Amino acid sequence: MTTSSAHNAIETVWRIEAPRLVAGLTRMVRDISLAEELAQDALLVALRQWPDIGVPTNPGAWLMTTAKRRAIDYFRRNTMVARKLVEVAHDLETDGQAPDPAERLDDDVGDDLLNLMFVSCHPVLSREARCALTLRLIGGLTTDEIARAFLVPEPTMAQRIVRAKKSLSEAGVKFETPLGDERHQRVGSVLEVLYLIFNEGYSATVGQDLMRPQLCEDAIRMGRILARLAPAEPEVHGLLALMEIQASRQFARVDARGEPILLLDQNRGAWDRVLINRGLDGLAHAEQLGGAKGYYALQAAIAACHARATRPEHTDWARIAALYGELAEIAPSPIIELNRAVAISMAFGPQAGLDHADTLRAEPALKTYHLLATVRGDLLEKLGRKAEAGQEFERAAGLTRNERERALLRARAAAALR
């Protein structure tokens, strides 16, 4: 194996396995910063050895075993409590093979990633710090990617993440899922970051791939665990329903070359009906619990309108537009209004949609948001204003950081300007 191919493989494995690796190590060493250091040590060993020995059959287990050995060395060097050494050594001896991906989706309550998420969402941290730390540890996003998402400079975000880890350490936060009222108080924050992680998996903000399916899988698995932990929380079921319905379309969203396929052009026969049915059942349960007007339940209801339409022309766009209106009332957002503009255009014509989209052009949060330009380009094209549409597609291509989206937008710009 060449050094280049080994490094490419390591990069892929690391992107997938790093969150689980850090979560598992944090459970053992009870220190997020130390867990990250041990994980990085394992990565360095892989960079040295894999070009010679090849990628292991189970690379995630290899990294975990290597990191645990580093943990044992660390405790020995620092003369830590003997019990800690015994615990880590026992974990090393009893390691098994990684579970089947289908089983991971329905993993039991003892989930390291979910525990780490509850730790990251501790009330000792601000909302911004909770989201940033969880996206870094669980979502695997780089500091630069998180900084862009929060519209702050990278050094500012780096300091925020460092301070968050320090605050957790100083507060002596336990690495465990809280119980009773404490759990209830943190559920909202956990839902928020689960939603962010799923969205990053469903529509990757950067890179060569449109999606990062592993993040979607992790978010859904943790959502199912959370639904068992908090069965009476309607928004838990609402978010899980939303994620399952959205994930049902993931394999129809790209072609054989990985190029994106727009919603109205997708093969609906390729949508996963099992996930759709699970999502619809979850939505019904959220509604039965009195959560029909919840933030996530309303979005799940919108996704359900698409899922129930066996053909694009059967989609109830008027209901979708109305649901976006309800969503905007409880959570005012220019992004929601932009989605509402699309629904209005489908229900009442492109000019109506463009009029609504144009009210958002002065929104500071959308100045560099590529989807506003994309939506305007699409609506201008439908109105026959080709030159303007091409300019909007070019603008959108210059704003997105996802290479697949950029290629699609430039192709649409070229077609509109012919």
Secondary structure, 3 states (H helix, E strand, C coil): CCHHHHHHHHHHHHHHHHHHHHHHHHHHHCCHHHHHHHHHHHHHHHHHHHHHHCCCCCHHHHHHHHHHHHHHHHHHHCCCCHHHHHHHHHHHHCCCCCCCHHHHHCCCCCCHHHHHHHHHCCCCCCHHHHHHHHHHHCCCCCHHHHHHHHCCCHHHHHHHHHHHHHHHHHHCCCCCCCCHHHHHHHHHHHHHHHHHHHHHHHCCCEECCCCCHHHHHHHHHHHHHHHHHCCCCHHHHHHHHHHHHHHCCHHHCECCCCCECCHHHCCHHHCCHHHHHHHHHHHHHHHHCCCCCCHHHHHHHHHHHHHHCCCHHHCCHHHHHHHHHHHHHHCCCHHHHHHHHHHHHHHHCHHHHHHHHHCCCCCHHHCCCHHHHHHHHHHHHHCCCHHHHHHHHHHHHHHCEEHHHHHHHHHHHHHHCC
